[in-house]
Amino acid sequence: MDYLIISLAKDKGAALGKLVQDDLVSRQTLNIREAKGLGIEKDETYILIEGSDEALRKAVELISEEGTVLSSPEKERIRDLLRKADEEVAEGLGLMFG
């Protein structure tokens, strides 16, 4: 499964709305996090989209003016931070319910 990561300024929330309201894009795996929640001192939102090539192309088309599609190595760095954040959440839930 392919993926992309989009960086979106916090004041561009309407563009995020376009992504989550689009029928094709919204059916993909989406992970949306604020940069500060990942330990990055920027006023940005990161959107990881994993899915079909068609859906990824559509996502890029929808945010072409408002967002930035990250490329390597920044793309891999942000994906690692997103995975680590998800693991921490899962561990926390395990402690609460385990």
C-alpha positions as CSV (number, residue, x, y, z in Angstrom):
1,M,0.0,0.0,0.0
2,D,1.4,3.4,-1.0
3,Y,1.3,6.4,1.3
4,L,1.9,10.1,1.3
5,I,2.2,12.7,4.0
6,I,0.8,16.2,3.6
7,S,1.9,19.2,5.7
8,L,-0.9,21.7,6.2
9,A,-0.7,25.1,7.9
10,K,-3.1,25.2,10.9
11,D,-5.0,28.1,9.3
12,K,-5.8,25.9,6.2
13,G,-8.4,23.8,8.0
14,A,-10.8,24.0,5.0
15,A,-8.3,22.0,3.0
16,L,-8.4,19.3,5.6
17,G,-12.1,19.3,5.3
18,K,-11.9,18.7,1.6
19,L,-9.8,15.5,2.3
20,V,-12.0,14.0,4.9
21,Q,-15.2,14.8,3.1
22,D,-14.1,13.4,-0.3
23,D,-15.7,9.9,-0.8
24,L,-12.5,8.3,-2.2
25,V,-9.9,9.8,0.1
26,S,-12.0,9.4,3.2
27,R,-12.2,5.6,2.6
28,Q,-8.4,5.3,2.9
29,T,-6.4,5.0,6.1
30,L,-5.9,8.6,7.5
31,N,-3.8,9.6,10.5
32,I,-4.0,13.3,11.3
33,R,-1.8,14.9,14.0
34,E,-0.7,18.3,15.0
35,A,3.0,18.9,14.7
36,K,3.4,19.9,18.3
37,G,1.8,16.6,19.4
38,L,4.7,14.9,17.6
39,G,7.3,17.1,19.4
40,I,7.8,19.4,16.4
41,E,7.7,23.1,17.1
42,K,5.6,24.2,14.0
43,D,2.1,25.3,13.6
44,E,1.2,22.6,11.1
45,T,-0.9,19.5,10.8
46,Y,0.4,16.3,9.3
47,I,-1.9,14.0,7.4
48,L,-0.7,10.5,6.6
49,I,-2.8,8.9,3.9
50,E,-2.3,5.2,3.1
51,G,-4.2,3.8,0.2
52,S,-4.6,3.3,-3.5
53,D,-2.7,5.3,-6.1
54,E,-5.9,6.8,-7.3
55,A,-6.9,8.1,-3.9
56,L,-3.4,9.5,-3.3
57,R,-3.6,11.4,-6.6
58,K,-7.0,12.7,-5.6
59,A,-5.7,13.9,-2.2
60,V,-2.8,15.8,-3.9
61,E,-5.3,17.3,-6.3
62,L,-7.6,18.4,-3.5
63,I,-4.9,20.2,-1.4
64,S,-2.6,21.3,-4.2
65,E,-2.9,25.0,-3.3
66,E,-3.0,24.8,0.4
67,G,-0.8,21.9,1.5
68,T,2.7,20.5,0.8
69,V,3.3,16.8,0.0
70,L,6.4,15.8,1.9
71,S,9.2,14.0,0.2
72,S,12.1,11.8,1.6
73,P,13.7,11.9,4.1
74,E,11.2,14.2,5.8
75,K,8.4,11.9,4.8
76,E,9.9,8.9,6.5
77,R,10.8,10.9,9.6
78,I,7.2,12.1,10.1
79,R,5.9,8.6,9.4
80,D,8.2,7.2,12.1
81,L,7.0,9.9,14.6
82,L,3.3,9.1,13.8
83,R,3.9,5.4,14.3
84,K,5.7,6.1,17.6
85,A,2.8,8.3,18.8
86,D,0.3,5.5,17.9
87,E,2.3,2.9,19.8
88,E,2.4,5.2,22.9
89,V,-1.4,5.5,22.7
90,A,-1.8,1.8,22.4
91,E,0.5,1.2,25.4
92,G,-1.4,3.7,27.4
93,L,-4.7,1.9,26.7
94,G,-3.1,-1.4,27.5
95,L,-2.2,0.0,30.9
96,M,-5.7,1.3,31.5
97,F,-7.5,-1.9,30.4
98,G,-4.8,-4.5,30.6
